[in-house]
Amino acid sequence: MFKTTNGIKVPKHLDSVTHIDSKAEISPYDVGMTRDNVEAIWNSIESFYKTGLQPGMSLVIRRQGEIILKRSIGHAKGNPPPSHSEDTHPPILMTPDTPVCLFSASKAITAMLIHKLQEEGKLKLNDPVGQYIPEFACNGKENITIAQVLSHRAGVPTIPIRNPHPSLLFKWESVIDLINSSHTSKGDGSQQAYHAIVGGYILGEIIRRITGTSVDAALQNYIAKPLGAKYLTYGLNPEYQDKAAFNYSTGAKPVFPINVLAKRALNIDFDKVASISNGRHFMNSTIPAGNIYGTADEVSRFYQMLLDGGEYEGKRLFEPGTIKRATRPVGPITIDQILMIPMRFSNGFMLGENMFSLFGIQARKAFGHLGLINIVTWADPARDISVAFMNTGKSLDPKTLPALGKILVSISSNCSLIKNS
């Protein structure tokens, strides 16, 4: 067995916990790759699993619209680290079709609902939020626009309450009331500060007031059903909750300043997030910035649809111009005042860079989103790939970022740039 602090038990032979959907995977030679390329990518996934920090992982990569990897490794439940002794399930293997919580990778999908409403002429991104939520327009927030919320420049990055109880996230009206009554001195769009939770509630409330239905219904009508997705829901229907992968806090307990930055972004202690997300209240709630569930294939399908100009299997979900507007940079790369790392956003997506970024190397055209440290979902037009890397280990352990970085570099290195892209 491989060992790490607060890690899972990793078997000597990884085949025993590996699932490969060989019927779905095409020959890599059909899309300008080799089997060595595919195995190099999968080897990087196995290396991350061997750290003991990831109880379960799934990966789907489409290249030129075709699936080249649809695989999983580890357990959805039942092989917990020592810190999660409450998980007494028998070992249940992870599969590529196991629903996983996207956490903040939900933001990109929620953002596209707003872009769809603009496409339909029901709002404009430069409209003030207060035009749709009048109670919001106070205390320095009068001129904050929808676009500024999408690009993390709205000046209200956190719920305005000290040490809120995690159950607050399950009380929509209470959160909206707190956001509406909050103050800001940065409501002019001048400062980029990651809105981990707040932005999603603002966008969700706008969707509710414009459509007269729930944000859940909008997600189903505009995206999930046209994609043929079984999941892609905020939370999970009760009939599917037992199928969801558990999330686990793994590795060394985060220390200053990482623990402070994490709590600053999330409003709650980082090491509590995993346990909270495994509960029924979380799965029964709608948190637009943080609790869409989906499989790796469904999320890859979403990004492939964006790569294909808004179409999926002959159905048009978005106009090409809508996608261009949604993925256009808002400004230059800058140090985010919450995350304290360099980041460049569009109106809804995190963007890649030429050197190293969330989406590997030479990925300036890539767009996607990170989800609670390790989940990474994206499309890269320069490589014609749509990627969903899903996982259940929530860790700020020092081994995490190098292992994740190896995966990102491996994917971008082994999926060569398409000429004339």
C-alpha positions as CSV (number, residue, x, y, z in Angstrom):
1,M,0.0,0.0,0.0
2,F,1.0,3.6,-0.6
3,K,0.6,5.9,2.4
4,T,0.1,9.6,3.0
5,T,-1.2,11.7,5.9
6,N,-5.0,11.2,6.1
7,G,-5.0,9.3,2.9
8,I,-7.0,6.4,1.5
9,K,-5.7,2.9,1.1
10,V,-4.3,2.5,-2.4
11,P,-4.1,-1.1,-3.8
12,K,-0.9,-2.4,-5.2
13,H,-2.6,-3.3,-8.5
14,L,-4.6,-0.4,-9.8
15,D,-6.5,-2.5,-12.3
16,S,-8.7,-3.7,-9.4
17,V,-10.1,-0.1,-9.0
18,T,-10.0,1.0,-12.6
19,H,-12.9,1.2,-15.0
20,I,-12.4,1.8,-18.7
21,D,-15.3,2.3,-21.0
22,S,-13.7,0.7,-24.0
23,K,-16.9,0.8,-26.0
24,A,-17.0,4.6,-25.8
25,E,-13.3,5.2,-26.5
26,I,-12.3,5.5,-30.2
27,S,-8.8,4.9,-31.6
28,P,-6.7,7.9,-30.8
29,Y,-5.2,7.6,-34.3
30,D,-8.5,8.7,-35.7
31,V,-8.1,12.1,-34.1
32,G,-4.4,12.7,-34.7
33,M,-3.1,11.1,-31.5
34,T,-1.4,7.9,-30.5
35,R,-2.0,5.2,-27.9
36,D,1.2,6.5,-26.2
37,N,-0.5,9.9,-25.9
38,V,-3.5,8.4,-24.2
39,E,-1.6,6.2,-21.8
40,A,0.7,9.1,-20.9
41,I,-2.4,11.1,-19.8
42,W,-3.8,8.2,-17.9
43,N,-0.5,7.6,-16.2
44,S,-0.7,11.1,-14.8
45,I,-4.1,10.3,-13.4
46,E,-2.7,7.1,-11.8
47,S,0.1,9.1,-10.3
48,F,-2.4,11.4,-8.6
49,Y,-4.3,8.4,-7.3
50,K,-1.2,6.9,-5.8
51,T,-0.7,9.9,-3.6
52,G,-3.7,8.6,-1.6
53,L,-5.3,12.1,-1.8
54,Q,-8.0,11.1,-4.3
55,P,-10.6,8.5,-3.2
56,G,-12.2,8.5,-6.6
57,M,-11.6,10.2,-10.0
58,S,-13.2,10.2,-13.4
59,L,-12.0,11.6,-16.7
60,V,-13.6,12.1,-20.1
61,I,-11.7,13.8,-22.9
62,R,-13.2,14.5,-26.3
63,R,-11.0,15.3,-29.2
64,Q,-12.5,16.6,-32.4
65,G,-15.9,15.6,-30.9
66,E,-14.9,11.9,-30.3
67,I,-14.2,10.3,-26.9
68,I,-10.6,9.3,-26.5
69,L,-10.7,8.7,-22.7
70,K,-13.6,7.7,-20.6
71,R,-12.2,6.2,-17.4
72,S,-12.4,6.2,-13.7
73,I,-10.2,5.0,-10.8
74,G,-10.9,4.5,-7.1
75,H,-14.1,4.4,-5.1
76,A,-17.3,6.5,-5.1
77,K,-17.8,5.4,-1.4
78,G,-16.4,3.0,1.1
79,N,-12.7,3.6,1.1
80,P,-12.5,6.7,3.2
81,P,-9.4,8.4,4.8
82,P,-9.2,8.3,8.6
83,S,-10.9,11.7,9.0
84,H,-14.1,10.3,7.5
85,S,-14.9,7.4,9.8
86,E,-18.6,8.2,9.4
87,D,-18.5,6.6,5.9
88,T,-19.3,3.0,6.7
89,H,-20.4,2.0,3.2
90,P,-18.9,-1.1,1.7
91,P,-16.5,-0.2,-1.1
92,I,-18.4,1.0,-4.2
93,L,-16.2,1.5,-7.3
94,M,-16.2,4.8,-9.1
95,T,-17.3,4.7,-12.7
96,P,-17.3,7.3,-15.5
97,D,-21.0,7.5,-15.0
98,T,-21.0,8.3,-11.3
99,P,-22.5,11.7,-10.5
100,V,-20.0,14.0,-8.8
101,C,-20.5,17.5,-7.3
102,L,-18.9,20.1,-9.5
103,F,-18.6,22.6,-6.7
104,S,-17.4,25.9,-8.3
105,A,-17.2,24.4,-11.8
106,S,-21.0,24.8,-11.6
107,K,-20.4,28.6,-12.2
108,A,-19.7,28.2,-15.9
109,I,-22.9,26.3,-16.5
110,T,-25.0,28.8,-14.5
111,A,-23.3,31.7,-16.4
112,M,-24.5,30.2,-19.7
113,L,-28.1,30.4,-18.4
114,I,-27.6,34.2,-18.1
115,H,-26.1,34.4,-21.5
116,K,-29.1,32.5,-22.9
117,L,-31.5,35.1,-21.4
118,Q,-29.5,37.8,-23.1
119,E,-29.7,35.8,-26.4
120,E,-33.5,35.7,-26.0
121,G,-33.6,39.5,-25.4
122,K,-34.7,39.2,-21.8
123,L,-31.7,41.1,-20.3
124,K,-28.5,42.8,-21.2
125,L,-25.2,42.0,-19.4
126,N,-24.6,45.7,-18.8
127,D,-27.9,46.2,-17.1
128,P,-27.7,47.0,-13.4
129,V,-28.6,44.1,-11.1
130,G,-31.0,46.4,-9.4
131,Q,-33.1,46.6,-12.6
132,Y,-34.2,43.0,-11.8
133,I,-33.6,42.8,-8.1
134,P,-34.6,46.3,-6.8
135,E,-33.7,45.5,-3.2
136,F,-30.1,45.0,-4.3
137,A,-29.7,48.6,-5.4
138,C,-28.5,50.2,-2.2
139,N,-25.4,50.7,0.0
140,G,-23.0,51.3,-2.9
141,K,-24.4,48.6,-5.1
142,E,-26.7,50.7,-7.2
143,N,-24.6,50.6,-10.4
144,I,-23.3,47.0,-10.2
145,T,-24.0,45.3,-13.5
146,I,-24.8,41.6,-14.3
147,A,-21.5,41.5,-16.3
148,Q,-19.6,42.6,-13.2
149,V,-21.2,39.7,-11.2
150,L,-20.2,37.2,-14.0
151,S,-16.6,38.5,-14.1
152,H,-16.1,38.7,-10.3
153,R,-16.0,42.4,-10.2
154,A,-19.2,43.2,-8.4
155,G,-17.6,44.1,-5.1
156,V,-19.6,41.7,-3.0
157,P,-17.4,38.6,-2.9
158,T,-18.6,37.1,0.4
159,I,-21.8,36.7,2.4
160,P,-21.7,39.6,4.8
161,I,-21.8,37.7,8.0
162,R,-19.0,36.5,10.3
163,N,-18.7,32.7,10.7
164,P,-22.1,31.8,9.2
165,H,-23.5,28.4,10.0
166,P,-23.1,26.1,6.9
167,S,-26.8,25.6,6.9
168,L,-27.2,29.2,5.7
169,L,-26.3,28.0,2.2
170,F,-29.5,25.9,2.2
171,K,-31.8,29.0,2.8
172,W,-32.1,30.8,-0.4
173,E,-34.3,33.7,0.8
174,S,-32.0,34.4,3.8
175,V,-28.9,34.5,1.6
176,I,-30.6,36.8,-0.9
177,D,-31.7,39.2,1.9
178,L,-28.2,39.3,3.3
179,I,-26.7,40.1,-0.1
180,N,-29.3,42.7,-0.8
181,S,-28.6,44.5,2.5
182,S,-24.8,44.3,2.2
183,H,-22.5,47.3,1.6
184,T,-19.7,47.7,-0.8
185,S,-17.1,50.3,-1.6
186,K,-16.0,48.4,-4.7
187,G,-19.2,48.5,-6.7
188,D,-17.5,50.2,-9.7
189,G,-16.0,47.1,-11.3
190,S,-12.5,48.2,-10.6
191,Q,-11.5,45.2,-8.4
192,Q,-11.4,41.5,-9.3
193,A,-12.3,39.4,-6.3
194,Y,-13.6,35.9,-6.7
195,H,-17.2,35.6,-5.8
196,A,-17.2,31.9,-4.6
197,I,-20.8,31.8,-3.4
198,V,-22.5,35.2,-3.7
199,G,-22.3,35.6,-7.4
200,G,-24.3,32.4,-8.0
201,Y,-27.2,33.5,-5.8
202,I,-27.4,36.9,-7.5
203,L,-27.5,35.3,-11.0
204,G,-29.9,32.7,-9.8
205,E,-32.3,35.3,-8.4
206,I,-32.1,37.2,-11.6
207,I,-33.1,34.0,-13.5
208,R,-35.9,33.4,-11.1
209,R,-37.4,36.9,-11.5
210,I,-37.1,37.0,-15.2
211,T,-38.4,33.5,-16.1
212,G,-40.9,33.2,-13.3
213,T,-39.5,29.7,-12.7
214,S,-36.7,28.2,-10.6
215,V,-33.1,28.3,-11.7
216,D,-33.3,24.5,-11.6
217,A,-36.0,24.5,-14.3
218,A,-34.0,26.9,-16.4
219,L,-31.0,24.6,-16.2
220,Q,-33.1,21.6,-17.3
221,N,-34.9,23.5,-20.1
222,Y,-31.9,25.3,-21.6
223,I,-29.0,22.9,-21.1
224,A,-29.5,19.5,-19.4
225,K,-32.4,18.1,-21.4
226,P,-31.1,19.2,-24.8
227,L,-27.7,17.6,-23.9
228,G,-29.6,14.4,-23.0
229,A,-28.1,14.6,-19.5
230,K,-29.5,12.3,-16.8
231,Y,-28.0,14.6,-14.1
232,L,-26.6,18.2,-14.5
233,T,-28.9,19.3,-11.8
234,Y,-28.5,21.6,-8.8
235,G,-28.3,19.1,-6.0
236,L,-29.7,15.7,-6.8
237,N,-33.2,14.2,-7.1
238,P,-33.7,11.9,-4.0
239,E,-33.9,8.9,-6.3
240,Y,-30.3,9.5,-7.4
241,Q,-28.7,10.7,-4.1
242,D,-27.4,7.2,-3.2
243,K,-25.5,7.1,-6.5
244,A,-23.5,10.2,-5.8
245,A,-19.8,10.0,-5.0
246,F,-18.9,11.0,-1.5
247,N,-16.4,13.9,-1.1
248,Y,-13.6,13.6,1.4
249,S,-11.1,15.9,3.1
250,T,-7.7,14.3,2.6
251,G,-4.1,15.0,3.3
252,A,-2.5,17.3,5.8
253,K,-4.8,19.8,7.6
254,P,-4.3,23.2,5.9
255,V,-2.4,25.8,7.9
256,F,-1.9,29.5,7.8
257,P,-2.2,31.3,5.4
258,I,-3.9,28.7,3.2
259,N,-6.6,27.9,5.7
260,V,-7.4,31.6,6.0
261,L,-7.6,32.2,2.3
262,A,-9.8,29.1,1.9
263,K,-12.3,30.2,4.5
264,R,-12.2,33.8,3.1
265,A,-13.4,32.5,-0.2
266,L,-15.9,29.8,1.0
267,N,-17.2,31.5,4.2
268,I,-16.7,28.2,6.0
269,D,-13.7,26.2,7.1
270,F,-12.3,24.2,4.2
271,D,-12.1,20.9,6.0
272,K,-15.9,21.0,6.7
273,V,-16.9,21.4,3.1
274,A,-16.6,17.7,2.2
275,S,-18.7,16.4,5.0
276,I,-21.4,19.1,4.4
277,S,-21.6,18.2,0.7
278,N,-22.4,14.5,1.6
279,G,-25.5,15.4,3.4
280,R,-29.1,15.3,2.2
281,H,-29.6,19.0,2.9
282,F,-26.9,19.9,0.5
283,M,-28.2,17.5,-2.2
284,N,-31.7,18.8,-1.7
285,S,-30.6,22.5,-2.1
286,T,-29.9,24.8,-5.0
287,I,-26.6,26.6,-4.8
288,P,-26.0,28.0,-8.3
289,A,-22.3,28.7,-7.8
290,G,-21.5,25.4,-6.2
291,N,-23.7,22.3,-6.3
292,I,-24.4,21.1,-9.8
293,Y,-24.0,17.3,-10.1
294,G,-23.0,15.6,-13.2
295,T,-20.9,12.8,-14.7
296,A,-17.6,13.5,-16.4
297,D,-19.2,12.6,-19.7
298,E,-22.1,15.0,-19.3
299,V,-19.7,17.9,-18.4
300,S,-17.4,17.1,-21.3
301,R,-20.6,17.0,-23.5
302,F,-21.4,20.6,-22.3
303,Y,-18.0,21.9,-23.3
304,Q,-18.1,20.0,-26.6
305,M,-21.4,21.7,-27.4
306,L,-19.7,25.1,-26.8
307,L,-16.8,24.1,-29.0
308,D,-19.3,23.2,-31.7
309,G,-20.8,26.6,-31.8
310,G,-23.8,25.8,-29.5
311,E,-25.0,22.7,-31.2
312,Y,-25.4,19.1,-29.9
313,E,-26.7,16.3,-32.0
314,G,-28.5,18.6,-34.4
315,K,-30.1,20.7,-31.5
316,R,-29.1,24.3,-31.1
317,L,-28.7,25.4,-27.5
318,F,-26.8,28.6,-28.1
319,E,-26.0,30.9,-31.0
320,P,-22.3,31.1,-31.9
321,G,-22.2,34.8,-31.0
322,T,-23.4,34.0,-27.5
323,I,-20.6,31.7,-26.9
324,K,-18.0,34.2,-28.3
325,R,-19.4,36.9,-25.9
326,A,-19.4,34.5,-23.0
327,T,-15.7,33.4,-23.5
328,R,-14.3,36.8,-24.4
329,P,-11.7,38.2,-21.8
330,V,-13.0,40.9,-19.6
331,G,-9.6,42.3,-18.8
332,P,-5.9,41.3,-18.4
333,I,-4.6,38.7,-16.1
334,T,-4.5,40.2,-12.6
335,I,-4.0,39.1,-8.9
336,D,-7.5,38.1,-7.7
337,Q,-8.1,39.8,-4.3
338,I,-9.7,36.7,-2.8
339,L,-7.8,33.9,-4.3
340,M,-4.5,35.9,-4.2
341,I,-3.3,34.2,-7.5
342,P,-3.1,35.6,-11.0
343,M,-6.3,34.9,-12.9
344,R,-8.1,36.1,-16.0
345,F,-11.9,35.9,-16.4
346,S,-14.5,36.2,-19.1
347,N,-18.1,36.8,-18.2
348,G,-18.5,33.4,-16.6
349,F,-15.3,31.4,-17.3
350,M,-11.8,31.2,-16.1
351,L,-9.4,31.6,-19.0
352,G,-6.1,29.9,-20.0
353,E,-2.7,31.4,-20.6
354,N,0.2,30.9,-22.9
355,M,2.6,29.7,-20.2
356,F,1.1,27.5,-17.5
357,S,-2.5,27.8,-16.4
358,L,-5.5,25.8,-15.1
359,F,-5.7,24.2,-18.5
360,G,-2.1,23.3,-19.1
361,I,0.5,24.9,-21.2
362,Q,0.0,27.0,-24.4
363,A,-3.7,27.2,-23.6
364,R,-4.4,30.8,-24.2
365,K,-7.7,30.0,-26.0
366,A,-9.0,27.6,-23.4
367,F,-11.9,28.4,-21.2
368,G,-13.5,26.5,-18.3
369,H,-13.7,26.5,-14.6
370,L,-12.1,25.0,-11.4
371,G,-14.1,23.2,-8.8
372,L,-12.9,23.1,-5.2
373,I,-9.2,22.8,-5.8
374,N,-9.0,19.7,-8.0
375,I,-11.9,19.5,-10.3
376,V,-11.1,21.0,-13.7
377,T,-13.5,21.3,-16.6
378,W,-12.7,23.1,-19.9
379,A,-12.6,23.4,-23.6
380,D,-9.6,24.2,-25.7
381,P,-10.4,25.3,-29.2
382,A,-6.7,25.3,-30.2
383,R,-6.6,21.5,-29.5
384,D,-10.3,20.8,-30.2
385,I,-10.7,19.1,-26.9
386,S,-13.4,19.2,-24.2
387,V,-12.3,17.9,-20.8
388,A,-13.9,17.0,-17.5
389,F,-11.6,15.8,-14.7
390,M,-13.8,15.0,-11.7
391,N,-12.6,13.9,-8.3
392,T,-13.7,13.6,-4.7
393,G,-10.6,14.4,-2.7
394,K,-10.7,17.9,-1.2
395,S,-7.2,18.6,-0.2
396,L,-4.8,21.5,0.3
397,D,-2.0,19.0,1.0
398,P,1.4,20.1,-0.5
399,K,1.3,17.0,-2.8
400,T,-1.9,18.1,-4.5
401,L,-0.9,20.9,-6.7
402,P,2.1,19.2,-8.3
403,A,0.1,16.1,-9.0
404,L,-2.7,18.1,-10.5
405,G,-0.3,20.2,-12.5
406,K,1.2,17.0,-14.0
407,I,-2.2,16.0,-15.3
408,L,-2.9,19.4,-16.8
409,V,0.5,19.5,-18.5
410,S,0.1,15.9,-19.7
411,I,-3.3,16.6,-21.3
412,S,-2.1,19.8,-23.1
413,S,1.2,18.2,-24.1
414,N,-0.3,15.0,-25.5
415,C,-3.2,16.6,-27.3
416,S,-1.3,18.6,-29.9
417,L,-2.3,21.9,-31.2
418,I,-4.5,21.8,-34.3
419,K,-2.9,23.6,-37.2
420,N,-4.5,26.9,-38.2
421,S,-6.6,26.9,-35.0
